[in-house]
Amino acid sequence: MTRTSLSLLAAAGSLGLLLGAWGFEYIGGLAPCQMCYWQRWPHMAAVVLGALVLTGFYPRVWTGLGALAALTTAGIGVYHVGVEQAWWPGPASCSGGSLSGLSGDQLLSLEGPGIVMCDEIAWQILGISMAGWNAIASFGLAALWVVALMRPISAHQHA
């Protein structure tokens, strides 16, 4: 496979993970926590970087940044798993039962503040949480980006 096709495959993988997360959120009613949102941003960047590879201008740069984006979300996923498993503390804003930053009105609201705690596992399969599956898949996508980066480019493309 060419650098372009491998990069597009990796970007499509990030898009698939985003669509899955949005499906869990909007169809399954599973609200994301703050760290879940953090894991989405690098995937969004990877999708854009995959599109930039298609331009043919500086595909090596976009491919390298795609690998970095995938590694970033994988790292955040590992951090999130550690917070879920109480291996290390998470952000005070969404773990350890902290409600700092909420007003009295939000705390007393009948609708509730809609806080989703980062240290609580909302969904898992085979003993692995969504954050864990994101980390596993993202490390795989990062490897795909790296393989794409190592592919030679054709003469008509810029480095």
N, C-alpha and C positions, 0 to 999 in steps of 0.2 A: 504494500500500500504506500501511497505517496504521503509526503508531509501534510499536504492539504487534506487528504481524506482521513488521515489519522487525527488531525486536529479537529476536523468537523465531527468525527466520531466521539472524541472526548468532549467537545462542546455539546453535542447531542446528549451525552450522558449527564452532563450538568443540567441541561434542560429537562431531561427525564426526572432527575431528582427533585428539581423545583416543582415540576408538575405533580409529582407524588406528594410533596409537602403541602402544596396548595389543595390537592385532593383531600388529604387528611384533614386539613383545616376547614375548607368550605363545603365539602360533601360529608365528611365524617364527623364534623363538629369538634375536632380536636384542636383547641387553641394552642398556638405556639408560645413558648416562653421567650424571654429576651435573648438568650443564647441561641435559640432556634433561628431567630431572625438574623443574628450575626453569621450563622452558617449559610444563610441564603445569599448574602451579598457577593461573596466570592464566586458562587455558582453563576450569578447574573453576569458578573464580569467575564467569566469563562465563556459564556454564550456570546457576548459581544466580541471577545477576542477571537473566537472561532469565525465569526462573520468578518472580522478584519483580516484574518488569514486569507479569506477568499479574494480580497482586493489584489493580492499579489505583491503589494508593497510591504517590504520589511516583514515577511512571514516568519522569519527566525525570531524577531523581537516579540511578535504577537504569540508565537508558540511558546517561547520561554515564559512570557507573562501568564499564559494559560496554565502552564505547569505550576507556577507560583500561586495562582489563584486556587487551583485544586489542592495544593499542599496547605494553603492557608485554611480552607474550610475543613480539611482533614484534621489539622492541628486544633482548630476550634472544637471539632467533634470529639477528639480525644480529651480535651480539657473538659468538655461538657460531661462526658462519660465519667471522668474523675470526680466531678461535682456530684453527679447522680449517685455514685458509689461511695461518697464521703471519703475519697482518697485525699482530697484537698478542698479548701473552702472555695465557694463560688462568689460571684458578685453580690454584695450586700443588698442590692436592689431586687434580687430575685431568688435568693436562697437563704436557708437558715431561719425561715419564718419571719424575716424582716419585712416590715411594712413601712419602712421609712420613706418619706417623700409623698405619702398619701395624705390628703386633707381629711379633716373630720367628716366632711360631707361624703367623700368617697368611701370612707370606712363604714358610715352609717347608711349608705344607700341601699335600698331594697334590691337593686339590680347588682350590687357588688362592684368592686373596682375591676373585676376581670383579670386579676393577677394570676398568672400561671407561674408556679415556682420552678426554678431551674434545677433544683435538687430532687425533684420528684419525677419518677419515670411514668409518663403518661401512657406509653404503648411500647410493647416489646414482643419479639418473636425469637424463639430459640435462645431465650435468655439475653438477647442483645437489644438495647433500646434503639430508638430512631437515631439518636446522636451517634451511637456505635455503628449502626448500618451506614450512616452518612460518612463516618470516618473511613470505614472499610472501602466503600465504593469510591470515595474521593482519593484515597491512596492509589486505587486502581486507575482512576482517571489521570492522576498525576503521572503515573508510569506511562500511560498512553501518550500524554503530552511530551514526556521526555523521549520516548521512542520516536515520536514525530520530529522532535527537535534534532535528533541524531541523523535523520534522513537527509540525503543531499537534496539541494534545491536545483531546479532546472536553470539553464543559462538565462532565460528571459525574466527570471524573478530576481528581485533585489535581496541582498542578505539581510 
